[in-house]
Amino acid sequence: MAKLARKNSTQLPAPNSGEGFTSFSIRLNDQQRDLVGQAAKLKGWTPTQLVRTATLERAVAICNTAVPRTFDYKGLASTLAARLFGSRKVNYSLSAVDSDRINDENGDGELEVPVLPLSIDDFYRLKKAAGEGGTEFLGLLVEFAEGLTASQRIDLPAPIDPRAYLGRED
């Protein structure tokens, strides 16, 4: 019975058989080849194993983050960017006694309030997104963070005024 189940199951051909596999050829200059060789050696792999693994991991990351999936990569990237880089206000309702005590302890009426860390659930979601989304997920995080920090950055050009191109002053 095990033989029947094995025959009916989908099996990949042996890696060296050439059956069901496609070859890709890449061109690398000496510096690029040496880098691939060095990275492969650090992992204990052959250069071919490194290129195959890196290619498939990147393909998976692109596919996982380019279209909607059951895991919301864009939503998590947006949430993390907002938590890491966005301005947040916390509203507290203090009693008169607490307010007086804060002013007495701090002198200037200011209160240092620690920002709560992300939850353990957020950590596991981040770990999953980084593993499955790779550099594509990180790119999403940076993209959302760029929008949140744009008004504070000096390396960005000013917005384009359309009136300068339309010849109008309205």
Secondary structure, DSSP 4 states (H G I P E B T S, - for coil): -HHHHHHHS--PPPTTS-TT---------HHHHHHHHHHHHHHT--HHHHHHHHHHHHHHHHHHHHS--SS-HHHHHHHHHHHHHS---------HHHHHHHHHHHSSS----PPPPPPHHHHHHHHHHHHHHHHHHHHHHHHHHHHHHGGG-SSSPPPP-THHHHT---
